[in-house]
Amino acid sequence: MNSQVEFQIHLERVRCGDQQAAADLVANYEPVVRRFIRFKLSSPSLRRIFDSLDVCQSVLCKFFVEVSAGELLLRDPQQLTALLLTMARNKLYDRVREAQADRRDARRIDGGGEDALAAVADPGQSPSEMLSAREVLDLVNEQLTSEERFLVEQRMAGRPWEDLAAELGASPEAVRKRMTRAIDEAAERLGFRED
């Protein structure tokens, strides 16, 4: 049985109200959705109001309602991932708009200590930002072919375009474009790039 058929059977079990199938789906997709939300939710003032779990639960709830109603036709796990990430992005935008409405604008809340902390804090990335960035890189890396992964790894190791081009029998510009295009397409498939 191929993976698409297994996916369709699993989705049909979810549609029919199978609690175990729903729990399996949450276990498989919740970490991806939460990483995406944490990556997008970069404002400390908004993080004080809600976190990735709030948005993720809302997305999954809406997904299960729509699946149960038969409103979603999904072919494979990649399409489900793309749908959940799009729903998460839209839900996050809605929450941000709500939080920044005139009467409850999170930017107007005076925490009192942010300026003092900013004056002494390391200007580099916070540990959570570094973790989010690493998780995003891992997700994008999973989307790449072995040849594309090789290019990325070699460039990250500091290897010049000219060396890679000589090894692959192409021009440095062609190799650079191939790698850039592969990363852009992987990021787009995962919903990390805006239109």
Secondary structure, DSSP 8 states (H G I E B T S, - for coil): --HHHHHHHHHHHHHTT-HHHHHHHHHHHHHHHHHHHHHH---HHHHHH--HHHHHHHHHHHHHHHHHTT-----SHHHHHHHHHHHHHHHHHHHHHHHTSGGG-GGG---SSHHHHHHHS-SS--HHHHHHHHHHHHHHHHHS-HHHHHHHHHHHTT--HHHHHHHHTS-HHHHHHHHHHHHHHHHHHHT-S--
